[in-house]
Amino acid sequence: MERFFRSGQAVDLILAVIAVEFLALTWLRRGGSLLARVLALGPGVMILLALRGALTGASWPWIALPLAASFPIHLTDVIRRKL
């Protein structure tokens, strides 16, 4: 189990589940527009990419970049939902 997490495969599995969710929402025509789905799932994906980098020993910019990108995506989603 330790190898499963340390290798980043656990994160890969979660990202695959999110991709299936995105495809299902698209196929069922739920979750709003394509932009709405990307903005809703995007911050989680970015945080998971940062986690994968941290688990696999990536250098700090590869961890910080997706982590920093998650915040403006999240803010955009919040602002879009308020309007």
N, C-alpha and C positions, 0 to 999 in steps of 0.2 A: 504494500500500500504506500509505503514511503517513496518508492521509486515512481509510482503513478503520479504522486503530487510533485516530487522534485523535478521530474522530466517535463512538467507542464501539461501532461496528458489530461489531467483533471480539468484544467482550464479549456483545453481543446474540446473536451466532451461538452462542457457547458456552452461554449461558443457554437457548437454544432446544434445543440438544443435550441439556442436562440435563433439560429439560421432557419431551423425547421419551423419555429414559431413565426418568424417573419414571412416565410413562404406560405404557411397556413393562413395567416391573416390576409395576405395578398390574394390567395386563391379563394378564400371565403368572402373577400371584399369587405373585411372588417378592419377596424383600427384607423379609419380615416384615409387620407391620401398617402401616397408614397412618402412624402416629406414628413407627415405626422408619424408614420411608423419608424422612419429613420431617426427622428428626433426623440421618440420615446425609447427606442432600444439603444441608440448610439452611446449615451453616457455609460451604461452598463458594459457595453462592449469595450469601450476605451479603458475602463477600470480593470476589466478582465485581462486586456492586453498588457497593462502595466503589471498586474499580478503575475502573469506568465513570465514577463521579463524578470521580475524579482525572483521568482522561483527557479528560473533557469540560469541565473547569474549574469544577466545582461548588464551592460554598463549603464550608469545612472541616466544618461539622456534618453535611452530607450525605455526607461521606466517613467521618467518625468514627463516626456512628451505626450503620451496618451493620457496620462493622469491629468495633465494641464488641459488637454483638449476636451476632456469630459465636462469640465465646468461651463465653458461657453455654449456647448451643445445643450446642456441641461438648462441653462438660463434662457436660451432661445426657445426651448420647448415650453418652459413655464410662461414666458411672455406670450407665446403663440396661444396657449390655452386660456390665458386671461382675456384675450381680445375677442 
